Every structure is written in structure tokens, then in C-alpha cells.
Amino acid sequence: MKAIETKYLGPSGHRGARIKATDHDGNSITIGYPHELSGMACHRKAADALCEKMGWEGALIGGGLGPGRYAFVFFTGPY
């Protein structure tokens, strides 16, 4: 089972705000902050982008870890 952690990265002098999604095997992706979304939806978009990059399929469920951080896991139970 994979766990994906996302983290908000604030803007710098060279880049705008971003969201980074990583797993504990070192796979990661960073997306520009999706201003059309808010809160957990922004982090979900980054987690979905990592799943797409890695070819992972399945339903994700997530929750907050603290300010600007979320975790997502694949839901494998009955719907």
C-alpha cells in the first residue's frame, strides 16, 4: 500500500506557490498552486498528479496532518 504526503511550498523570489506530493520510496511531483481550488482540494490535485505520473490506480482517501500538509492512502475496502 502506498501513502502519499503533500506539502504546501510558499512562493519564493523565483517561483510561485506550489504543492509537492511524495511517497516514501522517493517518488515525487510538484505542481503549481491551483488557485481555482482551495484547502484539501489543492493537495488532492497534487496526489492525483503523482498517481498519474506513476501509473497508480484506485480511490484515494485523505486527511490533514497539520498546516499545509495532508496525507492520502488508497482505499481498498468495500464502497
N, C-alpha and C positions, 0 to 999 in steps of 0.2 A: 504494500500500500504506500502511496506517495502522500506526503504533506507538503503543501506549498505555503510559504510565508511571503507576505507582501509588506512593503515599507514605503512610506512617503519620503521622497527626496526633495527638499526645498530648492528653489531657484538659486543659481549661482551667477557669477558675472558672465558666464559663457552659455549657460543652458537654462531653460525654463524648468518649472516644477515637473517632477517625474514620479512614476511608481515603479518599483523594482520587485519582481517576483522571482523567488529562488526555491529550489528544493534542497534537500540535504546531501545530494550527490554532486552539487556544484553547478547544476543546470540553472540558467537564469535568463531573464529578458527584462529590459527596461523600456517602458512606454512613456510617451509624453502624457502629462496630466490631462485626462479627458474632462475638460471644463463643462461639457454638456451633461455630465453626471455629477453625483455628489456622494460623499461618505463611502460606505462599503461598496457601492456600485463601481466606483473608480478602481478599487482594489480587485474586485471580481473581474473586471475587464483585463487587468494585468495577469491574473491567474489563468483566465481563459486563453490569453495570448501565449503563455508558457505551455499550456496543454496543446495548443495548435502547433507550436514550434516542435514539440517533442512527439507529436502523433498520439497523444493520450486521449482516450475517450471515456466518457462516463459523467455522471452527475456530480457536481461539487456542492459541498455544504461548508459554510464558513462562519467565522465569528471574530470578534475583536480581541486583540492581545494588549491593547493599550493605545495611547495616542498615536495615530498614523501607522498602526501595524495591525495586520489581520492574518489569519491562518485559514487554509482551505484544505479539505480532505475529500477523497472520493467516497460517495455514498453508495454502499453496496447492499443495503438492506432492502426489504420489500417496500414498494411505494404505497 
